[in-house]
């Protein structure tokens, strides 16, 4: 079967105003430097597309990298 998988988007916008945060590119670059591929797909969105066969350990590792990258970029 082709074309089957998980796709999620992470929207990065100001919590009060809803304005897009101009940090997507920085988050993508920081993730890539740490071994995680995240795609910038709009003004304020990041696309996450793990394979359906991903292990729980790999998923948690990827989420940890994403969290660290977000914290580093925002800081």
C-alpha positions in Angstrom: 0.0 0.0 0.0 1.4 3.4 -0.9 0.6 6.8 0.3 -0.4 5.7 3.8 1.2 7.4 6.8 0.8 9.9 9.5 1.0 13.6 8.9 0.7 16.2 11.6 1.2 19.9 11.7 2.6 22.1 14.4 1.3 25.7 14.2 3.6 28.3 15.7 1.6 31.4 16.5 1.4 33.9 19.3 -1.0 32.5 22.0 -2.8 35.8 22.5 -2.9 37.4 19.1 -2.7 34.4 16.8 0.0 36.2 14.8 2.5 33.8 13.1 5.8 33.5 14.9 8.7 33.9 12.4 10.7 31.0 14.0 9.8 28.0 11.7 13.0 28.1 9.7 15.2 28.4 12.8 13.3 25.4 14.4 13.8 23.4 11.2 17.5 24.1 11.0 18.0 23.4 14.7 16.2 20.1 14.4 18.1 19.1 11.3 21.4 19.8 13.1 20.3 17.4 15.8 19.3 14.7 13.3 15.5 15.3 13.0 13.9 16.3 9.7 11.0 18.7 10.1 9.5 20.5 7.1 8.5 24.2 7.2 5.2 24.2 5.3 3.8 27.7 5.6 4.2 31.0 7.5 3.8 29.3 10.9 3.5 25.6 10.4 5.8 22.7 10.6 5.0 19.3 9.1 5.8 16.1 11.0 5.6 12.9 9.0 6.9 9.9 11.0 6.4 6.5 9.4 3.6 4.3 10.7 6.2 1.7 11.7 8.0 4.1 14.1 8.9 2.6 17.5 7.7 4.4 20.6 11.3 5.0 21.6 12.1 6.7 18.3 8.9 8.8 18.4 9.8 10.0 22.0 13.4 10.7 20.9 12.1 12.8 18.0 9.7 14.7 20.2 12.4 15.4 22.7 14.6 16.8 19.9 11.7 19.0 18.7 11.0 20.2 22.2 14.7 21.1 22.7 14.9 22.9 19.4 11.8 24.9 20.2 13.1 25.9 23.6 16.5 26.9 22.2 15.0 29.0 19.4 12.5 30.8 21.7 15.1 31.5 24.4 
